[in-house]
């Protein structure tokens, strides 16, 4: 580790590279899972789906975790992609995590539901029944968390799950990440867990590697806490930690 700093309540660890970031984050999440499962019959974890999570997820799978004690959720999903499209966030996590270990349950968001509003309510009901203990997340290039882009990011959102339109910077990020060949291929709408839902997790672990995230990491730390920069809200959480690498922390 290069160093550790703190801004308000948010702890930020600076690691040398993506692999070390993933390993350090996985160890931290593993320890928290173990501690919680010593007290609870089961726990609920929300996962993010993005290339930024690859090293973390790969390292987490190698841990000796009682997966049968975990209900798994994901935090967003495109609307209208083919059901088997690899860019689908449920499919991404299915391939990278959900099919590799035996969870107590895996709860998918259906971006192809006949009634998308009803799908939001269905998933909201699941999250009310199984409130999150842990949220494993990232930050977008525009500082979004989940698909709460600045123009639809409400710190006091009345909804737990909602439909959003994606801003251009968010959609371009999907191209930058290599998920789509061009912005015209990126869906314009998605289902997302809202900021209060993510913030309700008892423990937040945020993995943010890579040079394309350097500006977002900088904004998260130095800007005032405002919906213009959604990720700044992490500085108000009682138990949040962000893991960065040498590239994403270059401005810190």
C-alpha positions as CSV (number, residue, x, y, z in Angstrom):
1,X,0.0,0.0,0.0
2,X,1.2,3.5,-0.9
3,X,-0.7,5.3,1.8
4,X,-4.1,5.7,3.5
5,X,-5.9,9.0,3.9
6,X,-9.3,10.1,5.2
7,X,-11.8,12.7,4.1
8,X,-14.6,13.3,6.5
9,X,-15.7,9.8,7.4
10,X,-14.5,8.1,4.2
11,X,-11.3,6.1,4.4
12,X,-9.2,5.9,1.2
13,X,-6.5,3.4,0.6
14,X,-4.0,3.9,-2.2
15,X,-2.5,0.7,-3.6
16,X,0.2,0.3,-6.2
17,X,-1.8,-1.4,-8.9
18,X,-5.2,-3.0,-9.8
19,X,-4.2,-6.5,-8.7
20,X,-3.2,-5.3,-5.2
21,X,-6.3,-3.2,-5.0
22,X,-8.4,-6.2,-5.8
23,X,-6.6,-8.3,-3.2
24,X,-6.8,-5.7,-0.5
25,X,-10.5,-5.0,-1.1
26,X,-11.3,-8.8,-1.2
27,X,-9.5,-9.3,2.1
28,X,-11.5,-6.4,3.7
29,X,-14.8,-7.7,2.4
30,X,-14.0,-11.3,3.5
31,X,-13.2,-10.2,7.0
32,X,-16.5,-8.2,7.2
33,X,-18.5,-11.1,5.8
34,X,-16.9,-13.5,8.4
35,X,-17.6,-11.1,11.2
36,X,-21.2,-10.6,10.2
37,X,-21.9,-14.3,9.7
38,X,-20.7,-15.0,13.2
39,X,-23.6,-13.0,14.4
40,X,-26.3,-13.4,11.7
41,X,-27.9,-16.5,10.2
42,X,-27.4,-14.9,6.7
43,X,-26.4,-11.6,5.2
44,X,-27.3,-9.6,2.1
45,X,-24.7,-8.2,-0.3
46,X,-25.2,-5.9,-3.3
47,X,-22.6,-6.2,-6.0
48,X,-21.6,-3.8,-8.8
49,X,-21.0,-5.1,-12.4
50,X,-18.1,-3.4,-14.2
51,X,-14.6,-4.1,-15.4
52,X,-13.4,-2.1,-12.4
53,X,-14.6,-4.9,-10.2
54,X,-12.8,-7.8,-12.0
55,X,-9.7,-8.0,-9.8
56,X,-11.8,-7.7,-6.6
57,X,-14.3,-10.4,-7.7
58,X,-11.5,-12.8,-8.8
59,X,-9.8,-12.4,-5.4
60,X,-13.0,-12.7,-3.4
61,X,-13.9,-16.0,-5.0
62,X,-10.7,-17.5,-3.7
63,X,-11.6,-16.7,-0.1
64,X,-13.0,-19.3,2.2
65,X,-16.4,-17.8,2.5
66,X,-19.7,-19.4,3.6
67,X,-21.5,-18.4,0.4
68,X,-24.6,-20.4,1.5
69,X,-25.1,-17.7,4.1
70,X,-25.3,-14.8,1.6
71,X,-28.2,-13.4,-0.5
72,X,-26.8,-11.7,-3.5
73,X,-28.2,-8.7,-5.4
74,X,-26.9,-6.3,-8.1
75,X,-27.3,-2.6,-8.2
76,X,-28.4,-1.8,-11.7
77,X,-29.4,-3.2,-15.1
78,X,-29.9,-1.9,-18.6
79,X,-33.4,-1.8,-20.1
80,X,-33.9,-3.6,-23.4
81,X,-30.7,-5.5,-24.0
82,X,-31.0,-9.0,-25.3
83,X,-31.5,-11.4,-22.4
84,X,-28.2,-13.2,-23.0
85,X,-26.1,-10.0,-23.9
86,X,-22.8,-10.2,-22.0
87,X,-23.0,-6.5,-21.3
88,X,-26.0,-7.1,-19.1
89,X,-25.0,-6.6,-15.5
90,X,-26.7,-9.7,-14.3
91,X,-25.0,-11.7,-17.0
92,X,-21.6,-10.1,-16.1
93,X,-22.0,-11.1,-12.5
94,X,-23.4,-14.5,-13.3
95,X,-20.3,-15.3,-15.3
96,X,-17.8,-13.6,-12.9
97,X,-19.3,-14.5,-9.5
98,X,-22.9,-15.8,-9.2
99,X,-22.3,-19.1,-11.1
100,X,-18.9,-19.7,-9.5
101,X,-20.0,-20.1,-5.8
102,X,-23.2,-21.4,-4.1
103,X,-25.1,-18.4,-2.7
104,X,-28.1,-18.7,-0.5
105,X,-30.0,-16.9,-3.2
106,X,-29.1,-14.7,-6.3
107,X,-31.6,-12.0,-7.1
108,X,-31.5,-10.6,-10.6
109,X,-33.0,-7.4,-11.9
110,X,-34.9,-8.1,-15.1
111,X,-34.3,-5.3,-17.6
112,X,-36.6,-7.0,-20.1
113,X,-39.7,-7.2,-17.8
114,X,-43.0,-6.5,-19.6
115,X,-43.7,-3.8,-16.9
116,X,-40.5,-2.2,-15.9
117,X,-42.1,0.0,-13.2
118,X,-43.5,-3.2,-11.7
119,X,-40.1,-4.8,-11.8
120,X,-38.7,-1.9,-9.8
121,X,-41.3,-2.4,-7.2
122,X,-40.6,-6.2,-7.1
123,X,-36.9,-5.6,-6.6
124,X,-37.6,-2.9,-4.0
125,X,-39.7,-5.4,-2.1
126,X,-36.8,-7.9,-2.0
127,X,-34.5,-5.2,-0.7
128,X,-36.9,-4.3,2.0
129,X,-37.2,-8.0,3.0
130,X,-33.4,-8.4,2.8
131,X,-31.8,-5.0,3.6
132,X,-28.2,-4.8,2.6
133,X,-25.4,-5.5,5.1
134,X,-22.6,-4.9,2.6
135,X,-22.4,-3.0,-0.7
136,X,-19.5,-3.6,-3.1
137,X,-19.5,-0.8,-5.6
138,X,-17.5,1.4,-7.9
139,X,-17.6,5.0,-9.1
140,X,-18.3,6.2,-12.6
141,X,-16.2,8.6,-14.6
142,X,-19.0,11.2,-14.0
143,X,-18.9,10.2,-10.2
144,X,-22.2,8.2,-10.5
145,X,-22.8,5.4,-8.1
146,X,-24.8,2.6,-9.6
147,X,-26.6,4.4,-12.4
148,X,-27.4,7.5,-10.4
149,X,-25.9,10.0,-12.9
150,X,-25.7,13.6,-11.6
151,X,-28.9,14.7,-13.2
152,X,-30.9,11.9,-11.5
153,X,-28.9,11.5,-8.3
154,X,-31.0,12.5,-5.3
155,X,-29.5,12.0,-1.8
156,X,-33.0,12.0,-0.4
157,X,-34.7,9.9,-3.2
158,X,-38.1,8.7,-2.2
159,X,-37.7,5.6,-4.3
160,X,-35.5,2.6,-3.5
161,X,-35.3,1.4,-7.2
162,X,-36.1,3.5,-10.2
163,X,-35.9,3.9,-14.0
164,X,-33.3,6.4,-15.2
165,X,-32.0,7.8,-18.4
166,X,-28.2,7.6,-18.8
167,X,-26.2,10.8,-19.5
168,X,-23.8,10.8,-22.4
169,X,-20.7,10.6,-20.2
170,X,-22.0,7.6,-18.5
171,X,-22.8,5.9,-21.8
172,X,-19.4,6.8,-23.2
173,X,-17.8,5.2,-20.2
174,X,-19.3,1.9,-21.3
175,X,-17.5,2.3,-24.6
176,X,-14.3,3.3,-22.8
177,X,-14.5,0.2,-20.7
178,X,-14.7,-1.9,-23.9
179,X,-18.2,-3.2,-23.2
180,X,-19.7,-1.7,-26.4
181,X,-18.2,-0.9,-29.7
182,X,-19.8,2.6,-29.9
183,X,-22.1,4.9,-27.9
184,X,-25.0,4.1,-30.3
185,X,-25.0,0.6,-29.0
186,X,-25.3,1.6,-25.4
187,X,-28.8,1.6,-24.0
188,X,-30.3,4.9,-23.0
189,X,-32.3,3.7,-20.1
190,X,-31.7,1.5,-17.1
191,X,-33.0,0.4,-13.7
192,X,-30.9,1.4,-10.7
193,X,-30.9,1.2,-7.0
194,X,-31.1,4.7,-5.7
195,X,-28.6,6.5,-3.5
196,X,-30.5,6.0,-0.2
197,X,-30.7,2.3,-1.0
198,X,-27.0,2.0,-1.5
199,X,-26.3,4.2,1.5
200,X,-28.4,2.0,3.7
201,X,-25.8,-0.7,3.5
202,X,-24.1,-1.1,6.9
203,X,-20.7,-1.4,5.2
204,X,-19.7,0.2,1.8
205,X,-16.6,-1.0,-0.1
206,X,-15.8,1.0,-3.2
207,X,-13.2,-0.3,-5.7
208,X,-12.0,2.4,-8.2
209,X,-8.9,1.5,-10.3
210,X,-7.6,3.0,-13.5
211,X,-6.5,6.3,-15.0
212,X,-10.0,7.0,-16.4
213,X,-11.3,7.2,-12.8
214,X,-8.7,9.7,-11.6
215,X,-10.8,12.7,-12.1
216,X,-13.8,11.1,-10.4
217,X,-11.8,10.0,-7.4
218,X,-10.4,13.6,-7.1
219,X,-13.9,15.1,-7.2
220,X,-15.1,12.6,-4.6
221,X,-12.5,13.8,-2.2
222,X,-12.2,17.5,-2.9
223,X,-15.7,18.7,-4.0
224,X,-18.4,19.7,-1.5
225,X,-20.9,16.9,-0.8
226,X,-23.4,17.6,-3.5
227,X,-25.7,15.7,-6.0
228,X,-23.6,17.3,-8.8
229,X,-20.9,14.8,-7.7
230,X,-23.0,11.8,-6.5
231,X,-20.0,9.8,-5.1
232,X,-19.2,12.6,-2.6
233,X,-22.0,11.2,-0.4
234,X,-19.7,8.4,0.5
235,X,-17.9,10.8,2.8
236,X,-21.0,10.9,5.0
237,X,-21.3,7.1,5.6
238,X,-20.2,5.7,8.9
239,X,-18.5,2.7,7.4
240,X,-17.2,3.4,3.9
241,X,-13.8,2.7,2.4
242,X,-12.5,3.4,-1.1
243,X,-9.7,1.4,-2.7
244,X,-7.7,3.2,-5.4
245,X,-4.6,2.4,-7.4
246,X,-1.6,4.5,-8.5
247,X,-3.5,5.6,-11.6
248,X,-6.8,6.5,-10.1
249,X,-5.2,8.3,-7.2
250,X,-2.8,10.4,-9.2
251,X,-4.5,13.7,-8.2
252,X,-4.6,12.8,-4.4
